[in-house]
Amino acid sequence: GQQVMQIPQYQHVQEGEDFTTYCNSSTTLSNIQWYKQRPGGHPVFLIQLVKSGEVKKQKRLTFQFGEAKKNSSLHITATQTTDVGTYFCAGWSGNQFYFGTGTSLTVIP
Amino acid sequence: DTAVSQTPKYLVTQMGNDKSIKCEQNLGHDTMYWYKQDSKKFLKIMFSYNNKELIINETVPNRFSPKSPDKAHLNLHINSLELGDSAVYFCASSQDIRNNQPQHFGDGTRLSIL
């Protein structure tokens, strides 16, 4: 069945280091959304990409949507302790909506 | 004002009991969702309603029954609770059923089955 996998599952970084999470879908997605969930919190929408090859930036965060619309990445430059949390990609494939498996980021001060 | 509110925040109950979780959104959205997040943080969609009509019904035991009395409310009733039902249940809403709408989540209901 449809799967949206993210790697790595966990990542520990020193504050100031960069971080990247990769999202891979087994089928083509019409769009990709990214959410952040702080420990003990709920998922919060960050951004959406729709076009093949699209790149969007939000301050230190860079989001990419693959050419084949089956993969995406989120890159954080110079992590801060406020970046701690689990990052999820999510997307629609036909009438189905899938969340990725998530990447939990720990930032060591 | 909280945009998507769920009650209760915590629910601790015995196996075999029946319980309900309520969700309300004041965003004027047409579409609402229920998700289950397990201990490994995997988020799985359970149901989605658009204007009170069921549109997504994933493979979920029929002990779980959603009810949408109006488009601002989507409640989840669970019969004969089992140990494996322990999880965090999130309600969410989006403006409408078009698939380019961001989803707004409630704070979650942490369900623990003893």
Interface residues (C-beta under 8 A of the other chain):
Chain A: S30 N31 Q33 Q37 G41 H42 P43 V44 F45 Q48 V50 T86 F88 W92 N95 Q96 F97 Y98 F99 T101 G102 S104
Chain B: Y35 K41 F42 L43 K44 I45 S48 I55 I56 F90 A92 N99 N100 P102 Q103 H104 F105 G106 D107 G108
